[in-house]
Amino acid sequence: MNILFVCTANIVRSFMAERILIEKLKKDKKNGIEVSSAAIIDMHGMPADPTVVEILDEHGFDGSGHNSKLLTEDMVSQADMIIVMEGIHKKIFLGQYPEAEGKIHLLKSFSPDYNEEYADIKDPYKLSIFQYRLCFSEIYMAIDGLMKCI
């Protein structure tokens, strides 16, 4: 199985989701699942947001060595499950890759308290540390729910 997380720039949310899921899969000894992340816009290999790296490290997740990757057609075709952070990502994504409709999901839809009215995981980039921590919590809870599906 191949899981691909996608967000706007791949320096905060999709990167965070990727690293959390990788560690949870290791901890649960679930093998045979590839996890990656990508951006809708080209950030030219920009490194991960340092605040995200710090928050991941605080919670025991490896936040090192990430650089943004632009979403490619190969990534889309190889993915079994494509997980986005916001409804607008899904709309943009399906505009470019309509053939992927059956495998695209909102990350928050895996949360135990999922509510369509609050389906987006908002981008905390350059906002307060509170917004980053809220984002981490929402992603963490959604990945707990995702783990039950894989």
Secondary structure as a PSIPRED ss2 file (coil, helix, strand):
# PSIPRED VFORMAT (PSIPRED V4.0)

   1 M C   1.000  0.000  0.000
   2 N E   0.000  0.000  1.000
   3 I E   0.000  0.000  1.000
   4 L E   0.000  0.000  1.000
   5 F E   0.000  0.000  1.000
   6 V E   0.000  0.000  1.000
   7 C E   0.000  0.000  1.000
   8 T C   1.000  0.000  0.000
   9 A C   1.000  0.000  0.000
  10 N C   1.000  0.000  0.000
  11 I C   1.000  0.000  0.000
  12 V C   1.000  0.000  0.000
  13 R H   0.000  1.000  0.000
  14 S H   0.000  1.000  0.000
  15 F H   0.000  1.000  0.000
  16 M H   0.000  1.000  0.000
  17 A H   0.000  1.000  0.000
  18 E H   0.000  1.000  0.000
  19 R H   0.000  1.000  0.000
  20 I H   0.000  1.000  0.000
  21 L H   0.000  1.000  0.000
  22 I H   0.000  1.000  0.000
  23 E H   0.000  1.000  0.000
  24 K H   0.000  1.000  0.000
  25 L H   0.000  1.000  0.000
  26 K H   0.000  1.000  0.000
  27 K H   0.000  1.000  0.000
  28 D C   1.000  0.000  0.000
  29 K C   1.000  0.000  0.000
  30 K C   1.000  0.000  0.000
  31 N C   1.000  0.000  0.000
  32 G C   1.000  0.000  0.000
  33 I C   1.000  0.000  0.000
  34 E E   0.000  0.000  1.000
  35 V E   0.000  0.000  1.000
  36 S E   0.000  0.000  1.000
  37 S E   0.000  0.000  1.000
  38 A E   0.000  0.000  1.000
  39 A E   0.000  0.000  1.000
  40 I C   1.000  0.000  0.000
  41 I C   1.000  0.000  0.000
  42 D C   1.000  0.000  0.000
  43 M C   1.000  0.000  0.000
  44 H C   1.000  0.000  0.000
  45 G C   1.000  0.000  0.000
  46 M C   1.000  0.000  0.000
  47 P E   0.000  0.000  1.000
  48 A C   1.000  0.000  0.000
  49 D C   1.000  0.000  0.000
  50 P H   0.000  1.000  0.000
  51 T H   0.000  1.000  0.000
  52 V H   0.000  1.000  0.000
  53 V H   0.000  1.000  0.000
  54 E H   0.000  1.000  0.000
  55 I H   0.000  1.000  0.000
  56 L H   0.000  1.000  0.000
  57 D H   0.000  1.000  0.000
  58 E H   0.000  1.000  0.000
  59 H C   1.000  0.000  0.000
  60 G C   1.000  0.000  0.000
  61 F C   1.000  0.000  0.000
  62 D C   1.000  0.000  0.000
  63 G C   1.000  0.000  0.000
  64 S C   1.000  0.000  0.000
  65 G C   1.000  0.000  0.000
  66 H C   1.000  0.000  0.000
  67 N E   0.000  0.000  1.000
  68 S C   1.000  0.000  0.000
  69 K C   1.000  0.000  0.000
  70 L E   0.000  0.000  1.000
  71 L C   1.000  0.000  0.000
  72 T C   1.000  0.000  0.000
  73 E H   0.000  1.000  0.000
  74 D H   0.000  1.000  0.000
  75 M H   0.000  1.000  0.000
  76 V H   0.000  1.000  0.000
  77 S H   0.000  1.000  0.000
  78 Q H   0.000  1.000  0.000
  79 A C   1.000  0.000  0.000
  80 D C   1.000  0.000  0.000
  81 M E   0.000  0.000  1.000
  82 I E   0.000  0.000  1.000
  83 I E   0.000  0.000  1.000
  84 V E   0.000  0.000  1.000
  85 M C   1.000  0.000  0.000
  86 E C   1.000  0.000  0.000
  87 G H   0.000  1.000  0.000
  88 I H   0.000  1.000  0.000
  89 H H   0.000  1.000  0.000
  90 K H   0.000  1.000  0.000
  91 K H   0.000  1.000  0.000
  92 I H   0.000  1.000  0.000
  93 F H   0.000  1.000  0.000
  94 L H   0.000  1.000  0.000
  95 G H   0.000  1.000  0.000
  96 Q H   0.000  1.000  0.000
  97 Y C   1.000  0.000  0.000
  98 P H   0.000  1.000  0.000
  99 E H   0.000  1.000  0.000
 100 A H   0.000  1.000  0.000
 101 E H   0.000  1.000  0.000
 102 G H   0.000  1.000  0.000
 103 K H   0.000  1.000  0.000
 104 I E   0.000  0.000  1.000
 105 H E   0.000  0.000  1.000
 106 L E   0.000  0.000  1.000
 107 L H   0.000  1.000  0.000
 108 K H   0.000  1.000  0.000
 109 S H   0.000  1.000  0.000
 110 F H   0.000  1.000  0.000
 111 S C   1.000  0.000  0.000
 112 P C   1.000  0.000  0.000
 113 D C   1.000  0.000  0.000
 114 Y C   1.000  0.000  0.000
 115 N C   1.000  0.000  0.000
 116 E H   0.000  1.000  0.000
 117 E H   0.000  1.000  0.000
 118 Y H   0.000  1.000  0.000
 119 A C   1.000  0.000  0.000
 120 D C   1.000  0.000  0.000
 121 I C   1.000  0.000  0.000
 122 K C   1.000  0.000  0.000
 123 D C   1.000  0.000  0.000
 124 P C   1.000  0.000  0.000
 125 Y C   1.000  0.000  0.000
 126 K C   1.000  0.000  0.000
 127 L C   1.000  0.000  0.000
 128 S C   1.000  0.000  0.000
 129 I H   0.000  1.000  0.000
 130 F H   0.000  1.000  0.000
 131 Q H   0.000  1.000  0.000
 132 Y H   0.000  1.000  0.000
 133 R H   0.000  1.000  0.000
 134 L H   0.000  1.000  0.000
 135 C H   0.000  1.000  0.000
 136 F H   0.000  1.000  0.000
 137 S H   0.000  1.000  0.000
 138 E H   0.000  1.000  0.000
 139 I H   0.000  1.000  0.000
 140 Y H   0.000  1.000  0.000
 141 M H   0.000  1.000  0.000
 142 A H   0.000  1.000  0.000
 143 I H   0.000  1.000  0.000
 144 D H   0.000  1.000  0.000
 145 G H   0.000  1.000  0.000
 146 L H   0.000  1.000  0.000
 147 M H   0.000  1.000  0.000
 148 K C   1.000  0.000  0.000
 149 C C   1.000  0.000  0.000
 150 I C   1.000  0.000  0.000
